[in-house]
């Protein structure tokens, strides 16, 4: 999505007309219209104001290939309350399944760090796979793509929290990129 598309979508989600948005930002309605069709860009001060007004990050507005909505729900979790049953291979699977039983699909994901050329070269020279292992040890969460009511959510389950983030753009469960990570569908499915 382009800046204009994201700005327009966020403005509509906030329930503001172009005129109302312009008044709150202290700019003309025509400036808003131009920004929404990518015929111009707001300056840094206006970007900050837009971010605060519409409750979105500046990074989200400016990142062209961003697929994440930046509206994350983070809840504490006790994995002991979710015993491994059925298709669930561990307690994290069970926690994701238990919290998303109304979903149409739950895909366990394999997350890999999207490496720069230099990182890939160092990884290859030092020990192939070492960068991926370091990334996993730093995070240690299990990841899932949940599809519910025509929307997709990226869910991470750690030993302490379950975080659910709605994706702004539809992704292919087989492989997609969010930020600095590539996600691939695992060999099994929970739902």
C-alpha positions in Angstrom: 0.0 0.0 0.0 1.2 3.5 -0.7 1.3 6.4 1.8 -1.9 7.8 0.3 -3.8 4.5 0.5 -2.7 4.0 4.1 -3.5 7.6 5.1 -7.0 7.4 3.4 -7.8 4.1 5.1 -6.7 5.3 8.5 -8.7 8.5 8.2 -11.8 6.6 7.3 -11.2 4.1 10.2 -11.1 7.1 12.5 -14.5 8.3 11.1 -13.2 11.6 9.8 -14.1 13.3 6.5 -11.3 15.0 4.5 -12.6 18.3 5.8 -12.7 17.3 9.4 -9.2 15.8 9.1 -7.9 19.0 7.5 -9.4 21.2 10.3 -7.8 19.0 13.0 -4.4 19.1 11.2 -4.6 22.8 10.4 -4.2 22.3 6.6 -6.5 22.7 3.6 -8.9 19.9 2.4 -7.1 20.0 -0.9 -3.9 19.1 0.8 -5.6 16.1 2.3 -7.0 15.1 -1.1 -3.5 15.4 -2.7 -1.9 13.3 0.0 -4.5 10.6 -0.4 -3.9 10.2 -4.1 -0.1 10.4 -3.7 0.3 13.8 -5.4 2.2 15.1 -2.5 3.6 14.3 0.9 3.1 16.0 4.2 6.2 17.5 6.0 7.6 15.9 9.1 5.5 18.0 11.5 2.3 17.0 9.6 3.4 13.4 9.6 3.7 13.4 13.3 0.3 15.1 13.7 -1.3 12.5 11.3 0.3 9.7 13.3 -1.1 11.1 16.6 -4.5 12.0 15.2 -5.1 8.6 13.4 -3.3 6.4 16.0 -0.9 4.9 13.5 2.9 5.0 13.5 4.9 7.2 11.1 6.8 4.0 10.1 3.5 2.4 9.1 2.5 5.4 6.9 5.9 5.6 5.2 6.8 1.9 4.7 5.6 1.0 1.2 5.6 -2.8 1.6 4.3 -3.0 5.1 1.7 -5.6 5.8 1.1 -5.1 9.5 -1.6 -2.8 10.9 0.3 -1.9 14.2 -2.8 -2.5 16.3 -1.5 -5.3 18.6 -3.4 -6.8 21.4 -1.0 -8.2 24.0 -2.4 -10.4 26.8 -0.7 -12.2 29.6 -0.9 -16.0 29.3 -0.3 -19.0 31.5 0.7 -21.9 29.2 0.0 -24.5 32.0 -3.7 -23.8 31.4 -3.5 -25.1 27.8 -2.7 -28.9 27.7 -1.5 -30.4 24.4 -4.5 -32.1 22.7 -5.6 -33.1 19.2 -3.6 -31.5 16.4 -1.7 -29.3 18.9 2.0 -30.3 19.1 2.8 -28.3 22.2 1.3 -25.9 24.7 1.9 -22.8 22.5 -0.2 -24.5 19.7 -2.9 -25.2 22.3 -2.9 -21.6 23.6 -3.3 -20.2 20.0 -6.0 -22.8 19.3 -7.7 -22.1 22.6 -7.8 -18.3 22.0 -8.9 -18.6 18.3 -11.4 -21.5 18.2 -13.8 -19.3 16.1 -11.2 -19.0 13.3 -11.6 -20.5 9.9 -7.9 -21.4 9.7 -4.9 -21.4 12.0 -1.5 -22.0 10.3 1.6 -22.5 12.4 4.4 -20.6 10.9 8.2 -20.9 10.6 9.9 -17.5 11.0 13.2 -16.7 9.5 15.2 -13.5 9.7 15.4 -11.7 6.3 19.1 -11.2 6.1 21.0 -8.5 4.2 23.8 -9.6 1.8 26.4 -8.9 4.5 24.6 -10.9 7.2 24.1 -13.8 4.8 27.8 -13.8 3.9 28.8 -13.7 7.6 26.3 -16.5 8.3 27.7 -18.6 5.5 31.4 -18.1 6.5 31.0 -18.5 10.3 28.4 -21.3 10.5 25.4 -21.7 8.1 22.2 -21.1 10.1 23.9 -19.4 13.1 22.0 -16.1 12.4 18.7 -17.9 12.4 19.5 -19.6 15.6 20.5 -16.4 17.3 17.3 -14.7 16.1 15.2 -17.6 17.5 17.0 -17.5 20.8 16.5 -13.8 21.1 12.7 -14.2 20.6 11.7 -17.8 21.3 8.0 -17.2 20.4 5.8 -19.5 18.3 4.0 -17.8 15.3 0.7 -18.4 13.7 -1.4 -16.9 10.9 -5.1 -16.9 12.0 -7.9 -16.3 9.5 -11.2 -15.1 10.9 -14.2 -13.4 9.2 -12.2 -12.4 6.1 -9.3 -10.9 8.2 -5.9 -12.2 8.9 -4.0 -11.9 12.2 -0.3 -12.6 13.0 -0.3 -14.3 16.4 2.8 -14.8 18.5 2.8 -17.0 21.7 5.7 -16.7 24.1 5.9 -18.2 27.6 4.3 -15.1 29.1 2.2 -13.4 26.4 0.0 -13.9 23.4 0.1 -11.0 20.9 -2.4 -10.7 18.1 -1.8 -8.2 15.3 -4.2 -7.6 12.5 -2.6 -7.6 9.1 -3.4 -4.6 6.9 -3.0 -6.5 3.7 -4.0 -10.1 2.8 -1.0 -12.4 2.6 -0.4 -15.9 1.2 0.0 -18.3 4.1 2.6 -20.3 2.2 5.1 -17.4 2.4 5.0 -13.7 3.3 7.2 -11.0 4.7 6.5 -8.7 7.7 9.2 -6.3 8.7 12.6 -8.1 8.9 11.2 -11.6 8.9 9.9 -14.1 6.3 7.1 -16.4 7.5 6.4 -19.8 5.9 3.5 -22.1 6.6 4.4 -25.2 8.6 3.6 -28.7 7.5 0.6 -29.0 9.7 -2.6 -26.9 10.4 -4.5 -26.5 13.7 -7.8 -25.7 12.0 
